[in-house]
Amino acid sequence: MDHLGPGVTRLEGTFNGTKVYIYQPPAMSTEGLVPGFIYFHGGGLALGSAKLYDGMARKISSRLNAVVINVDYDTTPKNKFPGPLNQCYAATKWLLLHARDYGVDFRRVAVGGDSAGGYLSAAVSQLIYDDEMVPNLKLQVLVYPWTQCFDFHFPSYQEYTKKFEIGKGFVCREAMVMYCTLHAWGTARPDLVQMLMENRHIGPSFKKSTLYQETLGHDLLPDAYRVSSSYQGPTPSDQGDEEFWQKIKTTFLDPRFTPHFRHNMTGLPTAYVVTAGFDSLRDEGYIYAQQLKKAGVDVTLVHYEKAWHGSHWCSPYSIFAIGEQIHDDFLEFAKERL
């Protein structure tokens, strides 16, 4: 694995009760304070671990000459919402408050992650901005982020189902619904899964609301995303379990659960957002980037039409060419901004 980050040193530690891996670049002992990059791994909040992202962390540390904190948060179902987010927020706050102890310049700290890690990065960026005890983050890197559990019939979901067949692929509708139920309730009960599969967990009153349409409506997407032969339009707005929605809406409308529903995104850190062509999460990533941009946040949205969900990940044995390109592009951007 060392070839992904030659000379990088890995240590183990605990930040506010959460296990972390700390990566120090080769030049650590000869230079002053360096940037910090906090990474949250993907896996739907249910799978994976920080160890599986060892190669990624080494690569980031080497290329950015930065201290990387790879957060090993606890996964669902035992650690449901807001557990993983609380751990990542606490670990981020710890580094910002103790940056100098780790050779880090607190003014040059970024968060980043892929998929569920992208969600955690977006939500942590919001929480840190609101926390007057710590400085704001410099950058958020959101690689095909998972940012919502409202609509599992976005055009990208419909296209993914057609390309990969029902129930197949890393982020098929079935998988994402399961991750969402585990995240929200710590269970993947069949009745909950079926309700979310059909978008019936959202009440008609909210589906028809201006807030919903202006936040997650299909009309927010480019025309090109809605002309595919696989696109059959949104699910009917008059279908949904109103009683169930009233029970869950406090959680689902919480920006910590759904970053899209933050009232004011002005002032959030510079964002680098990646979307992929073969990905059910393409559309929510696009919409979140546009929301940030509309609020005046400095946003760079990069779409890789030939990339798929998972192509960003690297191991000692497998680094996809498109994944290399994604890495090179976001690392070059981060190097300029940090």
C-alpha positions, 0 to 999 in steps of 0.5 A, a space after each residue: 500500500 505504501 506505493 500509493 503514498 511513499 514515505 507517509 507514516 500512519 499512526 492510530 489515535 482517538 478524537 473525542 472517543 472515535 478511532 482515527 488513523 493519522 497520516 503524516 507526509 514525508 516532509 512533516 519534520 522539515 516544514 512548518 504547519 501543513 494542511 489537514 484533510 479529514 476523510 469520511 469513508 463511503 459504504 452507505 453508513 453500513 459497510 466499509 471502514 477507515 482501514 479499507 481507505 488506507 490507500 486513499 488516505 496515503 495518496 491524499 497525504 502524499 499529494 497534498 503534503 497534508 496530515 490526513 485524518 481517516 475517521 473510523 466511525 461506527 456503522 449502522 444498524 447499531 449506530 443509526 442517525 445521528 450517530 455517525 454524523 456526531 462522531 465525524 463532527 466531533 472528530 473534525 472539531 477535535 482537529 480544529 481545536 488541537 490542530 497545532 498539536 498535529 502540525 496542522 494549520 487550522 486555517 487550511 483544513 478540508 473535509 471530504 468523502 465519497 458516497 455516504 462520506 460525501 453526505 457526512 462531509 456536507 453535513 459536517 461542513 454545515 455543523 462546523 460553520 454554525 459552531 462559534 468555537 471553531 474556525 470554518 473549514 477551508 474546503 469540502 470535497 463531495 465525491 458522488 455524495 448521498 444527500 437525500 432519502 426522499 426520492 428514489 425515483 430521480 431520473 438517475 435512479 430510473 436510468 441506473 435501474 434500466 442499465 443494471 437491471 432491478 436489484 443490481 449495481 452498487 447503488 441500485 434502488 434496493 440497496 439505497 433504500 436499505 441503507 436509508 432505513 438502517 440510517 434512519 431507524 436501525 432496521 431494514 424491515 420489509 414494510 419500511 423498505 417497500 414504502 421507501 421503494 415506492 416513495 410512499 414515505 413522503 406525504 402528499 401534502 409535502 410532495 406538493 409543497 413549494 419547499 419540496 419542489 424548490 428543493 428536490 423537484 425534478 425540474 431542478 435538473 438539466 433537461 438532458 437528465 429528463 429526456 432519457 428513454 428510461 425516464 417515466 417522470 416523478 412518482 405521483 404527488 398524490 400518493 403517500 402515507 400522510 400519517 407516516 410522514 407526520 411521524 418521520 418529517 422532523 428527522 427527514 427535514 433535519 439538515 443533519 439528515 438531509 443537507 438540502 434542507 438547510 435554510 441558508 447555505 451562505 458562508 459554507 466552505 468552498 465545495 468540489 462536487 463530483 458526479 458520475 454518469 453510471 450512478 443513482 446518486 448523480 441527480 442529488 449531487 447535482 442539485 446540492 451543488 446548485 443549491 450551494 452555488 445559488 447561496 453564493 458558495 464557491 462551487 466546482 461541479 465536475 461530472 464524469 459521464 463514463 465513471 460509475 459509483 465506486 470508481 473513486 475507491 482504490 486498493 493495492 490491487 485495483 485502481 481504475 483509470 477513471 478513478 485515477 482521473 477523479 483523484 488527480 482532478 480533486 487533488 489538484 484542486 485541493 492543492 490550489 485551495 489549501 
